[in-house]
Amino acid sequence: MKTFRKEDVFGKTVIETSGSVRGKVEDVVFDLGGGITFIVKGDDGKNSEVQVAKVTGISDHIIVRSETEEASPVQKTKCKYCGAAKGADAMWCPVCGKSQA
């Protein structure tokens, strides 16, 4: 399993598999139970939390499962660059992070 330092993710854009941009990573925090969370600052200036367990890929961007994907199954297609499975309407590959537009 690849590991990442705070410096590796700080300032990266967080994008949901639905294509929505959540914002940029401002900080990384952990709890005593072992959970790790990104603090993400949105364009509106508000912070939100993204659990690392929802991250599906880190490259130039951080790709996270969207809330709608967790609620209902999504038809899958393959990334045109790396061949990884992704949601049919995903704008970004969850593995390589490349745009699917």
C-alpha positions in Angstrom: 0.0 0.0 0.0 1.4 3.4 -1.0 1.8 5.9 1.8 1.4 9.7 1.6 2.8 12.5 3.7 0.7 15.6 4.6 2.9 17.6 2.1 1.9 15.1 -0.7 -1.8 16.0 -0.3 -1.8 19.5 1.0 -3.3 21.9 -1.5 -4.6 19.2 -3.9 -8.0 19.5 -5.3 -10.6 17.0 -4.0 -13.0 15.8 -6.7 -16.0 13.5 -6.2 -16.5 10.6 -8.6 -19.6 12.4 -9.7 -17.4 15.2 -11.0 -18.2 17.7 -8.3 -15.2 19.7 -6.9 -15.2 19.7 -3.1 -12.3 22.1 -2.7 -8.6 21.9 -1.7 -7.0 20.0 1.2 -6.1 22.4 4.0 -5.1 20.0 6.7 -5.0 16.3 7.7 -6.3 15.2 11.1 -6.7 11.9 12.9 -8.7 10.5 15.7 -7.7 8.1 18.5 -9.6 5.3 16.8 -7.3 5.4 13.8 -9.5 7.4 11.4 -7.8 9.9 9.2 -9.7 12.9 7.7 -8.9 15.6 5.2 -10.0 19.1 6.0 -11.1 20.5 2.7 -11.7 24.2 2.0 -14.4 24.8 -0.6 -14.7 27.8 -3.0 -17.2 29.3 -0.6 -14.5 29.4 2.1 -16.2 26.8 4.3 -14.4 23.7 5.6 -15.7 20.2 5.2 -14.4 16.9 6.2 -13.5 14.0 3.9 -12.7 10.6 5.4 -9.6 9.0 3.9 -11.7 5.8 3.7 -13.7 7.5 0.9 -10.6 8.2 -1.2 -10.3 6.1 -4.4 -7.2 7.6 -5.9 -4.5 10.2 -5.4 -2.4 11.7 -8.2 -2.6 15.3 -9.4 -6.1 15.4 -7.7 -7.7 13.4 -4.9 -10.7 11.4 -6.0 -13.3 10.5 -3.4 -16.6 8.5 -3.6 -19.5 10.9 -3.9 -22.4 10.7 -1.5 -24.8 9.6 -4.4 -22.4 6.8 -5.3 -22.6 5.4 -1.8 -26.4 5.6 -1.7 -27.0 3.7 -5.0 -25.1 1.5 -7.3 -23.6 3.1 -10.4 -23.1 1.7 -13.8 -19.4 1.1 -14.4 -17.3 1.8 -17.4 -13.5 1.8 -17.9 -11.0 4.7 -17.8 -9.8 5.5 -21.3 -6.2 5.8 -20.0 -5.6 3.1 -17.4 -8.6 0.8 -17.8 -9.7 1.0 -14.2 -13.4 0.7 -13.4 -15.2 4.0 -12.9 -18.8 5.3 -12.8 -20.3 5.8 -16.2 -20.8 9.5 -15.6 -17.5 10.1 -13.7 -15.5 13.1 -15.0 -12.2 11.8 -13.4 -10.7 8.4 -13.1 -10.7 7.2 -9.5 -7.3 5.4 -9.9 -5.2 7.6 -12.2 -7.0 10.8 -11.7 -7.1 11.8 -15.4 -10.0 13.7 -16.9 -12.5 11.6 -18.8 -13.9 14.5 -20.8 
